[in-house]
Amino acid sequence: MTRSLPKYAVLISFVVMAVVVLFPFAIIALNAVKTSADYSANGPLSLPEAITFDGIIDFWNRVDYTEKLFNSFLISASVAVLAVLLSVLSAYALGIGRVKGRLWVLVLFLIANTLPQESLIYPLYYLSKEAGLYDTRLGIIIILTVMQAAFGTYLLSSVLSQFPREIIEAAAIDGAGRWYQLWRMVVPISRPTLSVLLIFFFIWTWNDFFLPLIFLISNDGQTVPVALGLLQGEKLMDVTTSSASALLGIIPAIVFFLIFQRTLTRGVTVGAIK
């Protein structure tokens, strides 16, 4: 009995933490299905007298949420795939190819990762204007792909630098070229790490608010976080509609995590090189 006490203590601690984390989401969900009169009469912590989806429908129609979901998914998926692809190509040259000045290139990528987004706004704004990509989904995809790939390159290059040289040399002796070595040997072995990067890039891009706010000013190009942020400033929106917007804003992220949680866990556990 004495030995089992620490186990029960850990279990109770996890239950308390889960309640603390889930409580705000439960409050948001309850208020999202209330009427304004119900909220005013009974407060935010009471159960709804009758479940209504008027707040959710009002928010959905007000911001054209279907379009915002499509924009966010298109931008996030494109950035995740392109950033991983660019990171693999760059990290292969730096980690396995061992190009000249490799250390200085990695330092440059490290510095790029530490720069705040605010310091990059003016040059990115000017370049996107000159290239005719301002206020386009393609423009924000290019910008976020390069920024995410800077982190991916720095991470993957350190991982691939530990790749067994004997495998590469044996493949080269058998006549395998660089392209074959990359896609048939390096990428399959590094798939867990690449899967984790893909998930992180998607989530980071989905949650990004500042850059899409600056570079997607048209209503038909806005993402979900931008639409939520702009709508929160409207004085005419009541509390139930605000709760509905918050609920619809977090549901996609939760669904995405539930779908890919096994991949994420396996990727972190297995590592890149077995």
Sequence and secondary structure as in RCSB ss.txt:
>XXXX:A:sequence
MTRSLPKYAVLISFVVMAVVVLFPFAIIALNAVKTSADYSANGPLSLPEAITFDGIIDFWNRVDYTEKLFNSFLI
SASVAVLAVLLSVLSAYALGIGRVKGRLWVLVLFLIANTLPQESLIYPLYYLSKEAGLYDTRLGIIIILTVMQAA
FGTYLLSSVLSQFPREIIEAAAIDGAGRWYQLWRMVVPISRPTLSVLLIFFFIWTWNDFFLPLIFLISNDGQTVP
VALGLLQGEKLMDVTTSSASALLGIIPAIVFFLIFQRTLTRGVTVGAIK
>XXXX:A:secstr
 TTTHHHHHHHHHHHHHHHHHHHHHHHHHHHHTS HHHHHHH TTS  SS   HHHHHHHHHHTHHHHHHHHHHH
HHHHHHHHHHHHHHHHIIIIIS  TTHHHHHHHHHHHHHS GGGGHHHHHHHHHHHT TTSHHHHHHHHHHHHHH
HHHHHHHHHHTTS HHHHHHHHHTT  HHHHIIIIIHHHTHHHHHHHHHHHHHHHHH  HHHHHH  SGGG  HH
HHHHHHHT TT  HHHHHHHHHHHHHHHHHHHHHHHHHHHHHHHH S  
